[in-house]
Amino acid sequence: MSAYKDQHTGIAEIDYSRDTLFGPIPMQATCRVRLATVEYHGHPLRELTILGDVPDYLAKSTVIRVAFDGRIEAGPIREQFSVRDADQAQFKLLFENEHRRTTHCR
């Protein structure tokens, strides 16, 4: 991965699914995140870092939707991994942003 671009930290609404024998079950979580653009194998991907507790079943999801800072981004998850930082554990996932939309609040 190359250097971070457009790195932002804040609270995000995350929608994802939990796959079961009876089909996918939609899940939702609100958590503190860091969102950045990285280059991975020559392709730009979004890197979502969960700061704090990882939402249930997020590590097994294959698709994600993130509402953050007035924008909605969504797409397939390409990589997921845990990282041990000097002061805290973090969970990171890389996803392909196929849906970029700005939300307007009135």
N, C-alpha and C positions, 0 to 999 in steps of 0.2 A: 504494500500500500504506500502511496505517496503522501505528501503533506496535506494537512487539513485545509479546507477552504470553507468559508461561510459557516463557521462554528458558532452555535448559539446554545444557551442553557436556559431551561425554564420548565414549566409544568405543561405536560401534554396529555391529551386523551388518546388512548391507543385502542384500536379495535383489531381483533385477531380471531382465529377460530381454533377450536379444539376438535380434532378428528376422533370420531368414535365408530364403533361397528354400525351404529344407526345413522351415521352421517355427521357432518360438521355441526358443532354447537358454537354459536357466536359468543365471544367473551369481550369484556371491556375493562380497562383499567385507567386510572389517572395516576401519573407518577412524574417524578422529577427526572429530566433527561438532558442529554447533550446531543444535538443533531448537527452533523457536519457532512460535507461532501468530500469523498476520497476517491482516488483512482485505484482500481483493483483489476489487475491483469489487463490494463489498457482501457478499461471502461469506467466511466464515472458512476459511482454508487453513493447512496446515502448511508451514513453510519449513525445508528441510533445507540447511544450508551445509556443504560438504565442506571441512575444514581440512587442506590438504596435497594429495597426489596424488589426482587424480580416477580412480576405478576404470575399467578398460577398458569401453568401450561404454555406460557409464551415460548419457552425453549423448544416446544414441539410443533409450533405453528409454521406454516409454509408461506403465508400471506399476511401482510400487515397494512393497516391504515393509521396514519398519525395526523392528528389535528394539533397544530403547534403554532403559536404566534400569528394567528389569523390565516394560516395556510393549511391545506389538506394535501398530504402526500400518501401514495399507496402503491403497493406492488409486491412482487414475489420476493421472499427472503432468500438470499444467495449463500450467506454464511452466518453462523452464530458461534460465539465463544465467550468464555469467562476470562477475565483479566484480573490479576491481583496487583493493585496499585500499592504504593507505599503505605497509604493510610486506610484504604478501603477496597473491598472487592467490587468489581463492576461486571456487568453483563453487556456485551456488545453484539449487535447484529447489523449485517449489511443487506440493504434491500435496493432493488431497482425501482426507481420512482417512475411509474407509468401513469400516475394521476397527480398532476399538480394543479391546484385550484386555490384561489384566494377567497376567503370568506369575508363578508362585509357585515359589520355590526352597526345597527342604527339605534 
